[in-house]
Amino acid sequence: MTRRIVAPPAPGDQIAGLGFALLLIDPDLRVVEANPAAEDLLGIGSARLIGQTLLSLLTIVNPRIVEQVRSPDVRIVARGVDMQVGERAMRCNLTVSTLPSHPGWRVVTLSDSSQGERFEAQERRGTLRGPAVLAHEIKNPLAAIKGAAQLLTRKVGAGEAPLTALIADESDRIAGLIDRMQRLGRERAEPVGPLNLHQAIHRAYSSVRLASDGPIAWREEFDPSLPPVLANEGALVQVLVNLMANARDAARDSVAPQVTIQTRFVSGLVMNVIRLGRPVKLPIEIRVSDNGTGIDPSVADNIFEPFVSSKPNGQGLGLSLVQKLVRDMDGRISHERDEAAGLTHFRVHLPVARSGEGA
């Protein structure tokens, strides 16, 4: 049998298929070429990228790295470089390679360090397993609470019926949470499907608001044109309940405590999902912001780790669970502190539900 010789992909096709951003810059630091991953990461099409200088696209926090980028003969390999990309604060892995055959020309690669290396580390990390005895002790009184709520439903007026229904629903949700904690890392992710994002937000808000005391100002900044997201409703509500409750608690000691929930469409964010073996675009953003004092800097970089908390009596399980649930939906969660505005932001990015997608 004659073996068929297949021509390999052209260099341009190989570069276009890379999962990380690649930019070719000339001696004046101007972008000459950009691959599709660079367009996604920077949120700018190649037609607008070409001709711009690298340092106008990226605001790099570390002045030493900026100096190295300006030097035409320096090679750079740096991990976890803090930079501003448009309106987004990011932590990226950065390499700058020189081209000996073309002095001054360089190849720059960028990848979001909070997606790749951290995601792999999370896959390898030990999982949270709720002890069976603890689950038993929690779920038994929950069943009694739900039963009492159902009995009350028959005796209260129509005005109070939504409250008893909420008690029963929240008892079921907490029982489901206990089940999920026991299964974290041991079973497949819960099924996802098309979901109205704002309905999930309102469900979470109703739960948190009823458990809140004190003068908290809640603000909504929603984009009503957003398409359905691809998510699991129970998991997403749990994520939002945790983030809203944390924001409420963080803002409580402020002079005018305020929590803002914002939704918007953002272009350019892609996460390489290991279990899927392909990049996933995450254009839907939910941002929960508070005007509290912010996360203790000593734990800020590890706030999603199990048993790490900035709260005086925190157990450090809430945000670890939130990150796991978001990751199971092929999403991403991050946080940042805006000292100038006095705000802490937690951002959840999720994929759009395409036609035919879901469980």
N, C-alpha and C positions, 0 to 999 in steps of 0.2 A: 504493500500500500504506500502510495506516495504521500509524504507528509506535507500538508499545506503550510506554507510560510505566511504568517500574518504580520503585516507591518505594524511596528509599535506605534502608539499614539505620538503625535508630533509634540515637541516641547511646549508649545502653547496650550495644547489640550491637557498635558500633564499638570501644568501650572494652574489651569482653570479648575482642575479637579481637587486641588489641595484644600484641606479642611481648615487651614489657618490663613490669615491675611498675608499677602505678599505684595510689596511695593518696590518698584525699581525707581531709584532717585538719581538725578544727575549731580555734577559737582556743585551746583547751586542749591542743592537740597530740594529741587523741584521734582514732583512725581511725574514720571514718564509713562509708566504702565502700572496697572492695578488688576489683581484677579478678582473674581466674583466674591470670594470670602472677605476681601478688603472692603468691597462695597457694602457687604452686610454688616461687618463690624463697625465701620465708620458711619454707616447710614447715609452714604453719598454715592451717587452713580459715578462710573468711571469718567464720563464726559466732564463732570464737575471736578473730580479728583485731579485729573491730569492738568498740570500747570501750577497747582498749589504747592507751597512749600510744606515739608513734613512738619515743621514746628508750628505752622499755622493750623494744621489739622489736629495735632496732639499737643496739649499743654502738659509737659512732664514736670512733676513736682520736684524731683531731685535735681539740683543745679549741676551736680557732677556729671550726671548722665547727659544732661543738655549740652554740657561742654564737650563730652565725648562724641555726641551726635554731630556737632559742628565741625569736629576734626575729621578731615577726609580719609585719614589713614588708620583710624582706630576701629578695631573689631569689637563688637559688644555682644555679650551674652548675659542677660539680666532677667531675673525672675521676680514677679511681684512688684512691678514698677507702677507706682501710683500716677495716674494721668487723668486729664479731662478730655473726653472725646465728645465734642459738641456740648450738649447739656448733661452728659452722663459722666459721672466719676467712675473710673474703672481701675482695676488692678490687672496689668497685662504682663505676659512674658514677652520680652523684646530681644531680637537679635538683629545686628547690623553686620553684614558681610561685605568685604571689599572685593573688587574685581581687578586683579593685577593687570589684566590686559587692557583695562580702561580706567586709568587713574582718576580718582575722584568719584567714579560711579559706584553705587552700592545697592545691595539688595536688603530690604528691611522686612522682617516677619513679625507679626503680632498675633497673640492669642490671649483670650481672656483667661487669666490664671484661676479665676473662681469657678470656671467650668470644667476644664480638663483635669489638672492635677488634683484639685479638691474633690472632683466627682469620683475619680479613681480611688482616692483615699477613703472616701465614704463607702465605696463598694467593698473595700477590704476590711473596714473597721468592724469591730464587734457590734452586735445589734442590741437594742433594748428589749429586754424580756421581763414583763411584769410577772412577779411571782404568783403562782396559782392561788396561794392562800390569800394574798392581797386582793386579787380579782374577786374571789369568793366573798370576802368581807365587804367589798364595795358594792357588788352587784345585788346582794341580798337586800340591803336597805333601799337600793334603787327600785327594786321590784315593789317594795312596800310603799314607797313614795308614789310610784305610778298608780298603784291600786287605789291609794287614798285620793289621788287626783281624779281618777275615773268615778269614784263614789261622789266626790264633791260636784262633779259635772251634773249629776242628776238633781242636785239640791239648790244650786246657785241660779241666779237669773241669767238672761241672755248676755248682759253686759260683762259678766265675770267668766263666761264660758271660754273665751279665748285664753284667759290666764291659766285655767286648769288644763286646757289643751296644750298650752306651752309647757307646763310642768311635765305632762306625760311625754311630749315630744323630746324634751331635753333629757328626761330620764332614759329614753331609748337611745338618744345620741351618746350619752355618757357611757351607757352599757356597751354600745358599739365601739366607743373609744377604748374601753378596757380590752375588748376582744382584739382590736387592732394592735394595741401595745404588746399583747402576747404573741402576735403574729409577725411583728416587725422583723424584716430581714429573713423570714423563713418561708414566706409564701409569695406568690405572684401579686403584683399590684392589683388593686381593686379596679373593676372595669370602668372605662371612661366613655363618655358620649357627649353629644352636643348639649350645651348648658347655657342658660341665660345668666350671664355674670351678675347682673344687677339684682336679680331675684335672690341669688345666693348671698350677696352682700346685705340685702335688707333682712334676710332671715338671721344672719349672724348678728346684725346690729340690734334686732329686736331682743335677742338673747342677752347681749352685753348691756344694753340700756336698762333692762329690768333689774339687772344685778348691780347697777351703778348708783352711787349716792354722791352728793356734792354737785357743785355747779360746773359741770363739764360742757363746753360748747362743742357740738358735733357739726362738722361741715361736710357737705357732699359736693364733689366736682366731677360729675359723670359725663362721659361722652355717650349720648343715647344711640349713636349710629354704630356702635361696636357690634360685630357679628358674634354668634355663639362661640364660646370657647370649648375646647376638648378637655373635659375634666370629669371627676367624680363628685357629685353634689355633696354627699356626706363629708368627704375628705376636704373639699374646698371650704365648706361652712366651718369645719373644725379649724382649718388654717386661719380663716378670717376672725373667728371668735378669739383665738389666742392672740393674734396681732392687735385687734381692737382693744382687748382687755389689757394687754401690756401697755399700749399707748395711753389708755385711760389712767392706768396706775402711774405711769411715768409723768404725766402732765398734772397730776393731782395737786402737787405742791407749788405749781406755778401761780403767779398773781391772777392771771386770766387763763385757766387751763383750757386747752383746745386740742381736738383731734380732727384731722381731715382725712377723708377717704376719697381718693381720686382714681378715675379710670381713664385710660387713653390708649391710642394706637401709636406704637413706636416702631420704626423700621430699623433694620440692621442688627438685631440681636439674634444670635444663633447659638445653640448649644449642641455639642457633639455628644449624643446619647450612646453610651457604650453598648448597652443591651440591644439597641436597635441597629447599631453599626452604621449610623448615618446622622448627619446634622439635622436638627429640628429648628425651624424658625419660631421665635417666641415674640410675636408682635403685640400681644395684649398685656398691658401693664396695670396692676392694681397697686396703688401706693397708699400706705397708712402712715401718716405723719403726726407727730406730737411736739408740743413746745416745752417738754420737760428738759431736765439738765443733761440728758444723754446717757449713753452706756459708759460704764467705768472703763477708761482706756486700757486698764490692765487685762481685761477680758474681752475687749471688743473684737479682736481677731479670731477668737474662739467661741463666740457667743452661740454658735449652732452646735457645739460639742455637747454630748451628754454630761450632765452634772456641772455645767458651767453656767453661772447666773450672776447678774449684777444686782439682783434684789437681795435685801438683807436676809430674808427667810426663804429665798427661792430654792427650788430643788434642781433646777437646770434641766428639766425634761421637756418643757413646753416647746421651745424653739428647735430642739433636736427633733422632736416629733413633727413639727411644722415642716422642717426641711425634708424629712423623709416623705411626708405626704405630697409635698410639691414635686419632689423628684419622681415619685411614682406616677405622677401625671405628666412626666416629661417636661416639667417646668423648672424654673430657677428662682431662688430667693436670695436677696442681698440686702445689705443695710448700709447707710452712710449718715454722717453727721454734718450738717450745714451750720457751722458756728456763727457765720455772719447773720443768718436768719434765726438762729436759736432753735433749729428744728432737727429732729431725728426722723429719718425716712426708712421704712421697710418696703421693698418693692418685690412683688411677685409677678413673674412673667410666664405666660401660658400660651400654648399654641391655639390657632384658630381651628374650629371644627370644619373640616371640608366635607363635601357631599359624599355620603357613603361611609364616613368614619364612625367609629364607636365600637361598643362591645358586641 
